[in-house]
Amino acid sequence: MASIMVVTGGNRGIGHAVCARLAGDGHKVLLIARDSEQGERAAAGIRGDVEPMAGDLTTVASVRRLADALRARCPRIDVLVHNAGVWPSRRVLTEDGLEQSFAVNHLAPFLLNHLLEDRLGRVVQVSAGLYVRGRAEAGRTAVGADFSPMRTYADTKLCNLLAVPLFAERWREAGITIDAVHPGVVRTGLGDRRGPLGWLLKAVKRKWATPEEGAGPVVALVGATGTGRYFDLAEEVPLQGPALDGDLARRIWDEAAELTAAR
Protein backbone atom coordinates (compact mmCIF):
# COMPACT_ATOMS: atom_id res chain seq x y z
CA MET A 1 0.00 0.00 0.00
CA ALA A 2 1.34 3.43 -0.97
CA SER A 3 2.29 5.81 1.80
CA ILE A 4 -0.09 8.74 2.28
CA MET A 5 1.49 12.18 2.14
CA VAL A 6 -0.40 15.38 2.99
CA VAL A 7 1.11 18.66 1.76
CA THR A 8 -0.41 22.02 2.66
CA GLY A 9 -0.01 24.84 0.17
CA GLY A 10 0.52 22.29 -2.57
CA ASN A 11 -0.95 24.32 -5.41
CA ARG A 12 2.18 26.34 -6.20
CA GLY A 13 5.82 27.00 -5.42
CA ILE A 14 7.76 24.61 -3.21
CA GLY A 15 4.58 22.82 -2.16
CA HIS A 16 3.66 21.94 -5.74
CA ALA A 17 7.21 20.75 -6.44
CA VAL A 18 7.13 18.62 -3.27
CA CYS A 19 3.83 17.05 -4.35
CA ALA A 20 5.29 16.25 -7.78
CA ARG A 21 8.40 14.66 -6.27
CA LEU A 22 6.42 12.58 -3.79
CA ALA A 23 3.92 11.42 -6.41
CA GLY A 24 6.80 10.55 -8.72
CA ASP A 25 8.24 8.38 -5.96
CA GLY A 26 5.02 6.38 -5.87
CA HIS A 27 3.31 7.92 -2.86
CA LYS A 28 -0.35 8.84 -2.54
CA VAL A 29 -0.41 12.63 -2.22
CA LEU A 30 -3.19 14.79 -0.82
CA LEU A 31 -2.59 18.29 -2.16
CA ILE A 32 -4.13 20.89 0.17
CA ALA A 33 -5.01 24.28 -1.33
CA ARG A 34 -7.21 27.06 -0.02
CA ASP A 35 -8.87 27.54 -3.42
CA SER A 36 -10.43 24.32 -4.70
CA GLU A 37 -10.13 25.26 -8.39
CA GLN A 38 -6.44 26.10 -8.01
CA GLY A 39 -5.94 22.83 -6.18
CA GLU A 40 -7.62 20.86 -8.94
CA ARG A 41 -5.52 22.54 -11.64
CA ALA A 42 -2.34 21.97 -9.65
CA ALA A 43 -3.12 18.29 -9.09
CA ALA A 44 -3.99 17.81 -12.76
CA GLY A 45 -0.51 19.03 -13.68
CA ILE A 46 1.23 16.30 -11.68
CA ARG A 47 1.77 12.76 -12.90
CA GLY A 48 0.94 10.17 -10.28
CA ASP A 49 -1.60 9.57 -7.55
CA VAL A 50 -2.49 13.11 -6.45
CA GLU A 51 -5.82 14.14 -4.95
CA PRO A 52 -6.67 17.80 -4.34
CA MET A 53 -8.42 18.82 -1.14
CA ALA A 54 -9.71 22.27 -0.25
CA GLY A 55 -8.34 23.53 3.03
CA ASP A 56 -8.47 27.05 4.47
CA LEU A 57 -5.84 27.61 7.17
CA THR A 58 -6.82 31.12 8.24
CA THR A 59 -9.25 30.41 11.08
CA VAL A 60 -9.49 27.87 13.86
CA ALA A 61 -12.88 26.70 12.57
CA SER A 62 -11.61 26.19 9.01
CA VAL A 63 -8.55 24.28 10.21
CA ARG A 64 -10.82 22.03 12.24
CA ARG A 65 -12.94 21.40 9.14
CA LEU A 66 -9.83 20.41 7.19
CA ALA A 67 -8.78 18.07 9.99
CA ASP A 68 -12.22 16.46 9.99
CA ALA A 69 -12.03 15.97 6.21
CA LEU A 70 -8.56 14.42 6.49
CA ARG A 71 -9.66 12.11 9.29
CA ALA A 72 -12.61 10.95 7.18
CA ARG A 73 -10.35 10.39 4.19
CA CYS A 74 -7.24 8.92 5.83
CA PRO A 75 -7.02 6.02 8.29
CA ARG A 76 -3.39 7.09 8.62
CA ILE A 77 -1.16 9.94 7.45
CA ASP A 78 2.37 8.71 6.96
CA VAL A 79 3.81 12.20 6.49
CA LEU A 80 2.27 15.65 6.99
CA VAL A 81 4.24 18.45 5.33
CA HIS A 82 3.41 21.92 6.67
CA ASN A 83 4.38 24.02 3.68
CA ALA A 84 1.64 26.67 3.38
CA GLY A 85 2.83 30.13 4.31
CA VAL A 86 2.03 33.82 4.14
CA TRP A 87 4.50 36.71 4.05
CA PRO A 88 2.32 39.72 4.84
CA SER A 89 2.73 43.19 3.37
CA ARG A 90 0.28 44.75 5.82
CA ARG A 91 -1.45 43.88 9.05
CA VAL A 92 -4.59 41.84 8.31
CA LEU A 93 -6.70 40.27 11.04
CA THR A 94 -8.62 37.05 10.52
CA GLU A 95 -12.18 36.38 11.64
CA ASP A 96 -10.66 35.18 14.92
CA GLY A 97 -9.00 38.57 15.45
CA LEU A 98 -5.52 37.16 14.82
CA GLU A 99 -2.80 38.41 12.51
CA GLN A 100 -3.11 36.46 9.26
CA SER A 101 0.45 35.16 8.90
CA PHE A 102 0.51 34.04 12.54
CA ALA A 103 -2.73 32.15 11.93
CA VAL A 104 -1.56 30.45 8.72
CA ASN A 105 2.15 29.98 9.40
CA HIS A 106 2.02 28.90 13.02
CA LEU A 107 -1.41 28.34 14.50
CA ALA A 108 -2.70 26.13 11.67
CA PRO A 109 0.23 23.65 11.84
CA PHE A 110 0.00 23.65 15.63
CA LEU A 111 -3.69 22.79 15.57
CA LEU A 112 -3.43 20.23 12.76
CA ASN A 113 -0.68 18.45 14.69
CA HIS A 114 -3.00 18.13 17.66
CA LEU A 115 -6.13 17.15 15.76
CA LEU A 116 -4.38 14.52 13.62
CA GLU A 117 -1.80 13.15 16.02
CA ASP A 118 -3.50 9.77 16.37
CA ARG A 119 -3.12 9.30 12.60
CA LEU A 120 0.38 10.72 12.13
CA GLY A 121 3.66 8.98 11.46
CA ARG A 122 5.91 11.91 10.65
CA VAL A 123 5.71 15.71 10.34
CA VAL A 124 7.96 17.98 8.29
CA GLN A 125 7.71 21.69 9.09
CA VAL A 126 8.94 24.00 6.32
CA SER A 127 10.63 26.87 8.11
CA ALA A 128 12.87 29.81 7.23
CA GLY A 129 16.31 30.95 8.28
CA LEU A 130 14.81 34.36 9.06
CA TYR A 131 13.55 32.93 12.35
CA VAL A 132 16.77 34.31 13.89
CA ARG A 133 15.32 37.81 13.43
CA GLY A 134 12.15 36.88 15.28
CA ARG A 135 11.22 38.26 18.68
CA ALA A 136 7.93 36.49 19.26
CA GLU A 137 5.93 37.64 22.26
CA ALA A 138 2.91 35.92 23.75
CA GLY A 139 -0.05 38.27 23.66
CA ARG A 140 1.44 40.49 20.95
CA THR A 141 2.66 38.43 17.99
CA ALA A 142 -0.70 36.70 17.65
CA VAL A 143 -2.52 40.00 17.03
CA GLY A 144 0.21 41.64 14.95
CA ALA A 145 1.33 44.19 17.53
CA ASP A 146 4.38 46.15 16.32
CA PHE A 147 3.67 44.79 12.82
CA SER A 148 6.28 44.94 10.10
CA PRO A 149 6.49 42.58 7.08
CA MET A 150 9.95 41.24 7.90
CA ARG A 151 9.63 41.11 11.69
CA THR A 152 6.16 39.59 11.68
CA TYR A 153 7.10 36.87 9.18
CA ALA A 154 10.23 36.05 11.19
CA ASP A 155 8.16 35.91 14.38
CA THR A 156 5.81 33.30 12.91
CA LYS A 157 8.72 31.13 11.80
CA LEU A 158 10.29 31.43 15.23
CA CYS A 159 7.00 30.27 16.76
CA ASN A 160 7.14 27.17 14.53
CA LEU A 161 10.63 26.29 15.66
CA LEU A 162 9.89 26.88 19.34
CA ALA A 163 7.15 24.25 19.04
CA VAL A 164 9.19 21.58 17.22
CA PRO A 165 11.15 20.27 20.25
CA LEU A 166 7.97 20.29 22.34
CA PHE A 167 6.10 18.22 19.77
CA ALA A 168 9.08 15.86 19.50
CA GLU A 169 8.96 15.26 23.24
CA ARG A 170 5.15 14.99 23.32
CA TRP A 171 5.22 12.31 20.63
CA ARG A 172 8.34 10.40 21.64
CA GLU A 173 6.56 7.42 23.17
CA ALA A 174 4.00 7.32 20.33
CA GLY A 175 6.78 7.09 17.76
CA ILE A 176 5.71 10.17 15.80
CA THR A 177 8.68 12.19 14.54
CA ILE A 178 8.97 15.85 13.55
CA ASP A 179 11.75 17.86 11.93
CA ALA A 180 11.95 21.37 10.49
CA VAL A 181 13.81 22.57 7.42
CA HIS A 182 14.82 25.83 5.80
CA PRO A 183 14.70 24.97 2.07
CA GLY A 184 16.82 27.92 1.01
CA VAL A 185 15.99 31.20 -0.67
CA VAL A 186 13.57 30.08 -3.34
CA ARG A 187 11.94 31.83 -6.29
CA THR A 188 8.25 31.55 -5.42
CA GLY A 189 5.32 33.94 -5.10
CA LEU A 190 5.81 34.22 -1.34
CA GLY A 191 6.20 37.86 -0.36
CA ASP A 192 5.38 39.28 -3.79
CA ARG A 193 4.55 42.99 -3.75
CA ARG A 194 3.07 45.53 -6.13
CA GLY A 195 4.72 48.67 -7.42
CA PRO A 196 8.46 49.50 -7.65
CA LEU A 197 9.36 47.30 -4.67
CA GLY A 198 7.58 44.38 -6.31
CA TRP A 199 9.43 44.91 -9.59
CA LEU A 200 12.76 45.03 -7.77
CA LEU A 201 11.94 41.86 -5.85
CA LYS A 202 11.05 40.01 -9.06
CA ALA A 203 14.39 41.02 -10.57
CA VAL A 204 16.27 39.81 -7.49
CA LYS A 205 14.33 36.54 -7.40
CA ARG A 206 15.65 35.54 -10.81
CA LYS A 207 18.90 34.60 -9.08
CA TRP A 208 17.22 32.50 -6.41
CA ALA A 209 16.76 28.72 -6.42
CA THR A 210 13.85 27.20 -8.30
CA PRO A 211 10.91 25.61 -6.48
CA GLU A 212 12.15 22.23 -7.69
CA GLU A 213 15.51 22.87 -6.03
CA GLY A 214 13.78 24.08 -2.87
CA ALA A 215 11.71 20.90 -2.75
CA GLY A 216 14.82 18.75 -2.45
CA PRO A 217 15.60 19.34 1.26
CA VAL A 218 11.92 18.95 2.15
CA VAL A 219 11.52 15.64 0.32
CA ALA A 220 14.79 14.38 1.83
CA LEU A 221 13.34 14.82 5.31
CA VAL A 222 10.14 12.98 4.40
CA GLY A 223 12.02 9.70 4.42
CA ALA A 224 14.52 10.55 7.16
CA THR A 225 14.65 9.18 10.69
CA GLY A 226 15.11 11.33 13.76
CA THR A 227 13.07 13.96 15.54
CA GLY A 228 13.20 17.47 16.97
CA ARG A 229 15.88 18.65 14.55
CA TYR A 230 16.37 21.72 12.36
CA PHE A 231 17.97 21.55 8.92
CA ASP A 232 19.38 24.33 6.78
CA LEU A 233 19.04 22.77 3.33
CA ALA A 234 20.54 19.28 3.75
CA GLU A 235 22.61 20.07 6.85
CA GLU A 236 21.39 19.59 10.40
CA VAL A 237 22.31 22.71 12.36
CA PRO A 238 21.64 23.80 15.95
CA LEU A 239 18.95 26.36 16.59
CA GLN A 240 20.12 29.82 17.54
CA GLY A 241 19.11 32.79 19.63
CA PRO A 242 15.49 33.04 20.77
CA ALA A 243 14.68 29.56 19.42
CA LEU A 244 16.65 28.18 22.39
CA ASP A 245 14.48 29.95 24.97
CA GLY A 246 12.55 27.16 26.69
CA ASP A 247 10.43 29.53 28.75
CA LEU A 248 9.39 31.45 25.64
CA ALA A 249 8.60 28.16 23.89
CA ARG A 250 6.23 27.16 26.67
CA ARG A 251 4.52 30.57 26.68
CA ILE A 252 4.00 30.45 22.91
CA TRP A 253 2.75 26.85 23.16
CA ASP A 254 0.32 27.64 25.95
CA GLU A 255 -1.03 30.65 24.08
CA ALA A 256 -1.58 28.59 20.91
CA ALA A 257 -3.32 25.88 22.94
CA GLU A 258 -5.63 28.48 24.45
CA LEU A 259 -6.39 30.14 21.11
CA THR A 260 -7.24 26.81 19.46
CA ALA A 261 -8.69 24.96 22.47
CA ALA A 262 -6.15 22.23 21.68
CA ARG A 263 -5.04 19.81 24.36
C-alpha positions in Angstrom: 0.0 0.0 0.0 1.3 3.4 -1.0 2.3 5.8 1.8 -0.1 8.7 2.3 1.5 12.2 2.1 -0.4 15.4 3.0 1.1 18.7 1.8 -0.4 22.0 2.7 0.0 24.8 0.2 0.5 22.3 -2.6 -0.9 24.3 -5.4 2.2 26.3 -6.2 5.8 27.0 -5.4 7.8 24.6 -3.2 4.6 22.8 -2.2 3.7 21.9 -5.7 7.2 20.8 -6.4 7.1 18.6 -3.3 3.8 17.1 -4.4 5.3 16.2 -7.8 8.4 14.7 -6.3 6.4 12.6 -3.8 3.9 11.4 -6.4 6.8 10.6 -8.7 8.2 8.4 -6.0 5.0 6.4 -5.9 3.3 7.9 -2.9 -0.3 8.8 -2.5 -0.4 12.6 -2.2 -3.2 14.8 -0.8 -2.6 18.3 -2.2 -4.1 20.9 0.2 -5.0 24.3 -1.3 -7.2 27.1 0.0 -8.9 27.5 -3.4 -10.4 24.3 -4.7 -10.1 25.3 -8.4 -6.4 26.1 -8.0 -5.9 22.8 -6.2 -7.6 20.9 -8.9 -5.5 22.5 -11.6 -2.3 22.0 -9.7 -3.1 18.3 -9.1 -4.0 17.8 -12.8 -0.5 19.0 -13.7 1.2 16.3 -11.7 1.8 12.8 -12.9 0.9 10.2 -10.3 -1.6 9.6 -7.5 -2.5 13.1 -6.4 -5.8 14.1 -4.9 -6.7 17.8 -4.3 -8.4 18.8 -1.1 -9.7 22.3 -0.3 -8.3 23.5 3.0 -8.5 27.0 4.5 -5.8 27.6 7.2 -6.8 31.1 8.2 -9.2 30.4 11.1 -9.5 27.9 13.9 -12.9 26.7 12.6 -11.6 26.2 9.0 -8.5 24.3 10.2 -10.8 22.0 12.2 -12.9 21.4 9.1 -9.8 20.4 7.2 -8.8 18.1 10.0 -12.2 16.5 10.0 -12.0 16.0 6.2 -8.6 14.4 6.5 -9.7 12.1 9.3 -12.6 11.0 7.2 -10.4 10.4 4.2 -7.2 8.9 5.8 -7.0 6.0 8.3 -3.4 7.1 8.6 -1.2 9.9 7.4 2.4 8.7 7.0 3.8 12.2 6.5 2.3 15.6 7.0 4.2 18.5 5.3 3.4 21.9 6.7 4.4 24.0 3.7 1.6 26.7 3.4 2.8 30.1 4.3 2.0 33.8 4.1 4.5 36.7 4.1 2.3 39.7 4.8 2.7 43.2 3.4 0.3 44.8 5.8 -1.5 43.9 9.0 -4.6 41.8 8.3 -6.7 40.3 11.0 -8.6 37.0 10.5 -12.2 36.4 11.6 -10.7 35.2 14.9 -9.0 38.6 15.4 -5.5 37.2 14.8 -2.8 38.4 12.5 -3.1 36.5 9.3 0.4 35.2 8.9 0.5 34.0 12.5 -2.7 32.1 11.9 -1.6 30.4 8.7 2.2 30.0 9.4 2.0 28.9 13.0 -1.4 28.3 14.5 -2.7 26.1 11.7 0.2 23.6 11.8 0.0 23.7 15.6 -3.7 22.8 15.6 -3.4 20.2 12.8 -0.7 18.4 14.7 -3.0 18.1 17.7 -6.1 17.2 15.8 -4.4 14.5 13.6 -1.8 13.2 16.0 -3.5 9.8 16.4 -3.1 9.3 12.6 0.4 10.7 12.1 3.7 9.0 11.5 5.9 11.9 10.7 5.7 15.7 10.3 8.0 18.0 8.3 7.7 21.7 9.1 8.9 24.0 6.3 10.6 26.9 8.1 12.9 29.8 7.2 16.3 31.0 8.3 14.8 34.4 9.1 13.6 32.9 12.4 16.8 34.3 13.9 15.3 37.8 13.4 12.2 36.9 15.3 11.2 38.3 18.7 7.9 36.5 19.3 5.9 37.6 22.3 2.9 35.9 23.8 -0.1 38.3 23.7 1.4 40.5 21.0 2.7 38.4 18.0 -0.7 36.7 17.7 -2.5 40.0 17.0 0.2 41.6 14.9 1.3 44.2 17.5 4.4 46.2 16.3 3.7 44.8 12.8 6.3 44.9 10.1 6.5 42.6 7.1 9.9 41.2 7.9 9.6 41.1 11.7 6.2 39.6 11.7 7.1 36.9 9.2 10.2 36.1 11.2 8.2 35.9 14.4 5.8 33.3 12.9 8.7 31.1 11.8 10.3 31.4 15.2 7.0 30.3 16.8 7.1 27.2 14.5 10.6 26.3 15.7 9.9 26.9 19.3 7.1 24.2 19.0 9.2 21.6 17.2 11.1 20.3 20.3 8.0 20.3 22.3 6.1 18.2 19.8 9.1 15.9 19.5 9.0 15.3 23.2 5.2 15.0 23.3 5.2 12.3 20.6 8.3 10.4 21.6 6.6 7.4 23.2 4.0 7.3 20.3 6.8 7.1 17.8 5.7 10.2 15.8 8.7 12.2 14.5 9.0 15.8 13.5 11.7 17.9 11.9 12.0 21.4 10.5 13.8 22.6 7.4 14.8 25.8 5.8 14.7 25.0 2.1 16.8 27.9 1.0 16.0 31.2 -0.7 13.6 30.1 -3.3 11.9 31.8 -6.3 8.3 31.5 -5.4 5.3 33.9 -5.1 5.8 34.2 -1.3 6.2 37.9 -0.4 5.4 39.3 -3.8 4.5 43.0 -3.7 3.1 45.5 -6.1 4.7 48.7 -7.4 8.5 49.5 -7.6 9.4 47.3 -4.7 7.6 44.4 -6.3 9.4 44.9 -9.6 12.8 45.0 -7.8 11.9 41.9 -5.8 11.1 40.0 -9.1 14.4 41.0 -10.6 16.3 39.8 -7.5 14.3 36.5 -7.4 15.7 35.5 -10.8 18.9 34.6 -9.1 17.2 32.5 -6.4 16.8 28.7 -6.4 13.8 27.2 -8.3 10.9 25.6 -6.5 12.2 22.2 -7.7 15.5 22.9 -6.0 13.8 24.1 -2.9 11.7 20.9 -2.8 14.8 18.8 -2.5 15.6 19.3 1.3 11.9 18.9 2.1 11.5 15.6 0.3 14.8 14.4 1.8 13.3 14.8 5.3 10.1 13.0 4.4 12.0 9.7 4.4 14.5 10.5 7.2 14.7 9.2 10.7 15.1 11.3 13.8 13.1 14.0 15.5 13.2 17.5 17.0 15.9 18.7 14.6 16.4 21.7 12.4 18.0 21.5 8.9 19.4 24.3 6.8 19.0 22.8 3.3 20.5 19.3 3.8 22.6 20.1 6.9 21.4 19.6 10.4 22.3 22.7 12.4 21.6 23.8 15.9 18.9 26.4 16.6 20.1 29.8 17.5 19.1 32.8 19.6 15.5 33.0 20.8 14.7 29.6 19.4 16.6 28.2 22.4 14.5 29.9 25.0 12.6 27.2 26.7 10.4 29.5 28.8 9.4 31.4 25.6 8.6 28.2 23.9 6.2 27.2 26.7 4.5 30.6 26.7 4.0 30.4 22.9 2.7 26.8 23.2 0.3 27.6 26.0 -1.0 30.7 24.1 -1.6 28.6 20.9 -3.3 25.9 22.9 -5.6 28.5 24.4 -6.4 30.1 21.1 -7.2 26.8 19.5 -8.7 25.0 22.5 -6.1 22.2 21.7 -5.0 19.8 24.4 
